[in-house]
Amino acid sequence: MKKPYVYLVGAGPGDEDLITVKALRAIKKAEVILYDRLANANLLSHRRLDAEIIDVGKAPDHHAYTQEEINGLLVKKAKEGKIITRLKGGDPFVFGRGGEEALALHQEGIPFEIIPGITSAIAVPSYSGIPVTHRHVSTSFHVITGHEDPKKEASTVNYEALAKLEGTLVFLMGVGHLKEITDRLMAYGKDKNTPAALIHRGTTARQRTVTGTLENIVEVAEKNNIKSPSIIIIGKVVGLREELNWFEGLPLQGKRILVTRTRQQASNLSQRLKELGGEVIELPTIQIEPPLSFKEIDKHLQNLHQYQHIIFTSVNGVKGFFERLRNLKIDIRTTGIAKIAAIGTATQEALENRGLMVDTLPDVFTAEGILEAVEGKIAKGDRVLLPRADIARRALTQGLREMGAIVDEIDIYRTTIPTCRRQDLMEILETPLDYITFTSASTAKNFIKILGEENKDKINNSKIAVIGPITGKTVKELGLSVAVEAKEYTIQGLVDAIREG
């Protein structure tokens, strides 16, 4: 049996981009992942496809697993010889009960490693424009649990000592005990006018911050319906928020956006939306696969010299084309005099990054646009090679043949539906989505297949955003309404359209 190994990993405060490089490596190598509710679920997209994932999330007053059961589960899986990553919100050793889990493993002789995470005690105030320390304002900060062991007979938090401190007080998991915390601090002499803040779902697109004083923050929290998970900040540094607040107020702040692109390509769109404050959920509805057979493809690639034109319609087509050339050890220079055309600036960039300059780029990034752009450039009898997807529209081929061209299509890649459970999508839809993005007709068709016709009402209040009219036409044929359509049929064009609403 293989030797087990357990990684106790801090997943950071909520923003998935705040994960450490080492933590990401642990996620990628794990055979089993145990994660809790404060760890961003998007991080699981980096896991091995065969990894077992177990939600051991604990919400206030509702524990799917007790801490003792989690400890036992870690030991059980380790004794099966598995590599395990225990993914915990924030840092495992900052009120994360990571110490208890490590001790349970140690007692069983199971090797483990602690991978620290960025704690919410510092990161969440930062995202709210509140530094926990600031020269001339606060030279220390103190992190206190607001949720002690309920089995203890009395609190061990020394409120008398805390009330006398000049530094910043940060209470984690304390929103349910806010009145008790503020009352005790004031009872021991803390100035009732001391600035205070509550930050809900910090570092995420749904972050909300309310401010007040030690005396009225309970009333402010109730008025604004601030619930868990939230942290409490007490101290003069709260006053700096007005000048330092950089995150809240971004154009897409508070918007939940579903990205349905392939897992490999999603990051480009996701990152741009996140930079505008959006909360991005990735659920790939298409997957790019190699052809089942290369027999016909290879025949054409081995005769590249006979083509006067090669037209690339997508980045995936470019990747598949060059990958096969490399496997066949064919020199790109055999394209000889062939003129290169591309649909879209991303396709152009993919070609030029490989040293192949584009001769023709249409103004409109569609098959119809490229036909208009090459009109007069393709003579009757010219041979045209068209590397494309197996399910691509035939409009381009038909149009070229009407010009008198001899067209050879090669299905250089296949578009398939990835392994995706309907349950995964249903869980995402438990919290309403503001936008659902489609970057191709395939993403839209497969989304509906995964969702199921009977569940279409669950996205009635979500806005559908599409990359262009061809995708929009498919969406309408599927019985959905298009709320946002990119003016420029690119990823940036789609982002701009969503930003404009």
Sequence and secondary structure as in RCSB ss.txt:
>XXXX:A:sequence
MKKPYVYLVGAGPGDEDLITVKALRAIKKAEVILYDRLANANLLSHRRLDAEIIDVGKAPDHHAYTQEEINGLLV
KKAKEGKIITRLKGGDPFVFGRGGEEALALHQEGIPFEIIPGITSAIAVPSYSGIPVTHRHVSTSFHVITGHEDP
KKEASTVNYEALAKLEGTLVFLMGVGHLKEITDRLMAYGKDKNTPAALIHRGTTARQRTVTGTLENIVEVAEKNN
IKSPSIIIIGKVVGLREELNWFEGLPLQGKRILVTRTRQQASNLSQRLKELGGEVIELPTIQIEPPLSFKEIDKH
LQNLHQYQHIIFTSVNGVKGFFERLRNLKIDIRTTGIAKIAAIGTATQEALENRGLMVDTLPDVFTAEGILEAVE
GKIAKGDRVLLPRADIARRALTQGLREMGAIVDEIDIYRTTIPTCRRQDLMEILETPLDYITFTSASTAKNFIKI
LGEENKDKINNSKIAVIGPITGKTVKELGLSVAVEAKEYTIQGLVDAIREG
>XXXX:A:secstr
    EEEEEE BSS GGG  HHHHHHHHH SEEEE TTS GGGGGGS TT EEEE  EETTEESS HHHHHHHHH
HHHHTT EEEEEESB TTSSS HHHHHHHHHHTT  EEEE    HHHHHHHHTT  S BTTTBS EEEEESS  T
TSSS    HHHHHH  SEEEEES GGGHHHHHHHHHHTT  TT EEEEEESTTSTT EEEEEETTTHHHHHHHTT
  SSEEEEESGGGGGHHHH  STT TTTT EEEE S TTTHHHHHHHHHHTT EEEE    EEE  S  HHHHHH
HTTGGG SEEEE  HHHHHHHHHHHHHHT  GGGGTT EEEESSHHHHHHHHTTT   SB  SS SHHHHHHHHT
TTS TT EEEEEEETT  SHHHHHHHHTT EEEEEEEEEEE  S  HHHHHHHTTS  SEEEESSHHHHHHHHHH
H GGGGGGGTTSEEEESSHHHHHHHHHTT    EE SSSSHHHHHHHHHH 
